[in-house]
């Protein structure tokens, strides 16, 4: 390639303003932050189950989760509130992890499944379903996966690069978004309202039917991403360095992106394209833990926390959860960015 | 510059086509006669009252988005940056929904000013918060955009009437502008364009990295302020007038870079010509395909531009930022 590219490499290898790994802070500090995150997630999870038409105490919730307590509480928790909280937890974690993978592999903090077309593809499929009167729960899933396959195939020309995937993703996302807004402007108003409701992302009325496929995928794919975290570390340094360090770049990228896409597609199918989580969670997690690149586990925890906390607020207003994730996550991310820059 | 002249020729041809072709078929001879002040009054009314303002608006919006997108990608050094990155289009959308839901504005010309005000305020706040580096700026912009989009869709969900107006604005259209709208938008686009073209040489130094730019004698903070002011003026005016069709500004700079390489002194003018070609071409097509109805330009521009863009991207040599 040309020299321009070689010159711009070193500057782009850093994903954000915190370029140097702060070795003194890695050990206990970062782990304790992750521990705090996990505790906060658990609290938000139980809080989400405790609140409702019949509020319960947190002790009752934990007891019911463990399988004891009176029958009424057990029934409420198991059949009504647990599925909703689980979808929030799993979808949030899936968005967070996949966002971390996307941002590391493409070396771009703005890359997220929201921006490069996968959520847009899922949205187009579902909105088309609503407008045409074909309401299939699998539409979002099919739309998301199909879009991802199309993007990867189009970006493949004797190998591919993160940059090319981003650009093709932009193009595809562009087509899907405008197809969605065309459908919206042609729809009858009630249909349009329902479609906008889905487009925002919601946890209302989730049942075990949504939990099971999502849980399976999260249990399978998150460990896969964790296994590939060594690859993530080298890919983040750029293709040339990663190849030099012995990473099979093309294969590593394919495997990691496939896992990330699977997570997003299933999470979107279960909860709708909940805005902003996949983009913000890795950046929030990075700043909370002081890591040089988006950390996978902390990103997942942050994603889950953002969605669960947003759902607590969303129920009170009441609006779909996706309205609140942006309103809640954005100021937090901005505060972290501004605070960190003042310190630096 | 050799590549610019054929492109200008194409642009001129597209402008003429945009004036000649419409929902109501008028023979080209009559159109030409009307242009020179002859011919029947009804044809003159259509040509001067509807088609020329529409073409002029497309030209202004296209130039604005093409320049703003190129600037944005250069300033943030990020290929994913679009002209709305500073939260400009989200701010404009927020302005529209507030105008409809809270103040009860119903005329299109009423809420254009709210859209513009929303864009300006958002952009200024984002710049003030995130100006320390391109990455923080981009992230702050995306965060602000997400925040405003959340509130916008919250309002639109609760209030069906504002959803109803908002969704048409959000589809993006050049249709039916009042001739006065063109005069309202023009000064902003003109000022923004001058500012944008003047940053070209500085952007080339900035592309080498901040330190190199400083070593070359550039005042980086100043260049950024100038660039982002231009982006705000251009995008704010374009989005307020035609809806959030910022994708034009995301894709055109990439296409221009693939055509003539990364030198911003040539890139900016080429993007400024390429974008209105794409926008007006799409607008013409939108008028023709489903006669007597119309498809909004925001939609056609994607279906026309995206496949072309993907084909460009698939070429093996990619000029990176």
Interface residues (C-beta under 8 A of the other chain):
Chain A: X1 X2 X4 X5 X7 X8 X11 X12 X15 X16 X17 X108 X109 X110 X111 X115 X116 X154 X155 X157 X158 X161 X163 X164 X166 X167 X168 X170 X171 X172 X174 X175 X177 X178 X179 X181 X182 X184 X185 X189 X192 X193 X196 X197 X199 X200 X275 X276 X279 X280 X283 X317 X319 X320 X322 X323 X324 X325 X326 X327 X329 X330 X331 X333 X334 X337 X338 X341 X344
Chain B: X77 X78 X79 X80 X81 X129 X130 X132 X133 X135 X136 X138 X139 X140 X142 X143 X144 X146 X147 X149 X150 X151 X153 X154 X156 X157 X158 X160 X163 X164 X167 X168 X170 X171 X172 X207 X208 X209 X247 X250 X251 X254 X262 X295 X296 X298 X299 X301 X302 X303 X305 X306 X307 X309 X310 X313 X314 X315 X316 X317 X318 X319 X320 X321
